[in-house]
Amino acid sequence: MSLFDLARGTLFRMDAESAHAATIQMMRRLPRMSARLMRADAALPRECMGLHFRNPVGVAAGLDKNGECINALAAMGFGFIEVGTVTPRPQDGNPRPRMFRLPEHEAVINRLGFNNKGVEYLCRQVEHARRDCVLGINIGKNATTPNERAADDYLHCLQRVYALADYVTINISSPNTKNLRDLQQGDALATLLQALSMKRDQLAVEHGRRVPLAVKLAPDMSAEQIQASAAIIADTELDAVIATNTTLSREGVAGHRYADENGGLSGKPLQNLSQRCFEQLRSALPEEIPMIGVGGIHDRESARQRFAAGAQLVQVYTGFVYHGPDLIESATQGAHDAALAETA
Ligand SMILES: Cc1cc2nc3c(=O)[nH]c(=O)nc-3n(C[C@H](O)[C@H](O)[C@H](O)COP(=O)(O)O)c2cc1C
C-alpha cells in the first residue's frame, strides 16, 4: 500500500473540505524527502509558451489556492503547478458546506467561490518557495467587484504577480462567482483581454521579460459561443487557452444524493464534455496558440485523448484526489502514446 493510499483512507472519512484543508496542512509540513517518496518519475520534456516543462502534467488551479504547497507538489513530480485563483483582497467564499465528493463517480461538486487569502499573501508564499518546475498564477476578481470594474481586479493581480509567475492565467470561467462567465463573451471578453494584453506589454518592457498570458474557459459554451470567443482570443495575442473549468451540467451523476447541489462538477463525468469543448476550441483557434487540456483526466487513456486532440500540456485536479501522484506518471504515458501514434 502506498503512502497516498494510506492518507486517502483517512482523508475520505472526513467531509470534502476538511479533507482538503488537512491535505494542504500536511503538504505544507511535508519534508521534501517524504514528498519525494510519493514522487512519480515522469520525464517527457516539452516546450510551451516559450517555457520548458520537465513533463506535460500539471496541477490545475484551485488545489493550492494560496500557493502554500508549491514545494511538496513540485517534489511529487508535477511538470508545472498553477496556484490560485487569487483575488486582490482576501475573501471567505460561499458559506459551507460547499464542496462534495461523489466517489461512486470519481467526481467532486464545489461552489467554493474563490475563497483565498488575497494576492499579497500568495506572493509571499511564492517568494519563499523552492520550486524546480514551471509556476503559473491564476488570477480572478473579488465577488464584490462588479463586472464593469472586473478589469481593475485582474490588472491589479497581473501587476502584482508579474515578477513571480512563469505564466499568468486569466480565470473567467468559474461558475461560483456571480456573472463571472459573462466575461467569456463579446465586448466584455474583448475589452478585458485587450486591457490585460496591453498591461502585459508594458510590464514586459519594465521587467525585461514577457510573461505569457493564458485564458481559462468553461465547458458550458455553445458551438457558436466557442467560435466567437476563439476569434476574440486570437485577435488579442494571448499565449494559451486552458480548457476547461468545471461544468454546471449534471450528466453522468443524475440521481446521486449530491447531484442537486449547486456548483461546478469536476472529475470523470466531466471528461467527455471537456474533451468535446477542447476539440471545438482547438479547431476554432489558430494553430500557433497552444492549448492546455483539463477536465476529467483520470488515467492514461483520458490523457492520451486530450493530447491526441492537440493538447501541449494537461492539468489534473479531481483525478489527483482519487488517484494521487501515480496519475502524473499515467498521464505522461498518455502523452507518450499520443506522440507515438502521431509519428506512426
Ligand atoms: C474544489 C475545486 C476548486 C477549484 N478551484 C478553482 C479555482 O480557484 N480556479 C480555477 O481556475 N479552477 C478551479 N477549479 C477547477 C479546476 O482547476 C479544473 O479546471 C476542473 O476541476 C476540471 O478538472 P478536473 O476534472 O481534473 O478536476 C476547481 C476545482 C475544484 C474541484
The ligand as a MOL file (V3000), in Angstrom:
LIG
                    3D

  0  0  0     0  0            999 V3000
M  V30 BEGIN CTAB
M  V30 COUNTS 31 33 0 0 0
M  V30 BEGIN ATOM
M  V30 1 C -12.5580 22.1070 -5.2710 0
M  V30 2 C -12.1880 22.7580 -6.5700 0
M  V30 3 C -11.7690 24.0910 -6.5860 0
M  V30 4 C -11.4240 24.7040 -7.7890 0
M  V30 5 N -10.9850 25.9920 -7.7860 0
M  V30 6 C -10.5850 26.5720 -8.9470 0
M  V30 7 C -10.0410 27.8760 -8.9600 0
M  V30 8 O -9.9060 28.5350 -7.9280 0
M  V30 9 N -9.6850 28.4090 -10.1600 0
M  V30 10 C -9.8010 27.7180 -11.3390 0
M  V30 11 O -9.4350 28.2460 -12.4020 0
M  V30 12 N -10.2840 26.4610 -11.3450 0
M  V30 13 C -10.6600 25.8720 -10.1940 0
M  V30 14 N -11.1450 24.5950 -10.2020 0
M  V30 15 C -11.2910 23.9020 -11.4990 0
M  V30 16 C -10.0970 23.0110 -11.8180 0
M  V30 17 O -8.9270 23.7490 -11.9630 0
M  V30 18 C -10.3530 22.2120 -13.1110 0
M  V30 19 O -10.4420 23.1190 -14.1980 0
M  V30 20 C -11.6330 21.3940 -13.0640 0
M  V30 21 O -11.8240 20.8320 -11.7870 0
M  V30 22 C -11.6300 20.2600 -14.0970 0
M  V30 23 O -10.5370 19.3950 -13.8940 0
M  V30 24 P -10.6450 18.0120 -13.0680 0
M  V30 25 O -11.7830 17.2350 -13.6600 0
M  V30 26 O -9.2940 17.3470 -13.2700 0
M  V30 27 O -10.8830 18.3660 -11.6540 0
M  V30 28 C -11.5020 23.9620 -9.0070 0
M  V30 29 C -11.9110 22.6300 -8.9750 0
M  V30 30 C -12.2440 22.0140 -7.7820 0
M  V30 31 C -12.6870 20.5750 -7.7980 0
M  V30 END ATOM
M  V30 BEGIN BOND
M  V30 1 1 1 2
M  V30 2 1 2 3
M  V30 3 2 2 30
M  V30 4 2 3 4
M  V30 5 1 4 5
M  V30 6 1 4 28
M  V30 7 2 5 6
M  V30 8 1 6 7
M  V30 9 1 6 13
M  V30 10 2 7 8
M  V30 11 1 7 9
M  V30 12 1 9 10
M  V30 13 2 10 11
M  V30 14 1 10 12
M  V30 15 2 12 13
M  V30 16 1 13 14
M  V30 17 1 14 15
M  V30 18 1 14 28
M  V30 19 1 15 16
M  V30 20 1 16 17
M  V30 21 1 16 18
M  V30 22 1 18 19
M  V30 23 1 18 20
M  V30 24 1 20 21
M  V30 25 1 20 22
M  V30 26 1 22 23
M  V30 27 1 23 24
M  V30 28 2 24 25
M  V30 29 1 24 26
M  V30 30 1 24 27
M  V30 31 2 28 29
M  V30 32 1 29 30
M  V30 33 1 30 31
M  V30 END BOND
M  V30 END CTAB
M  END
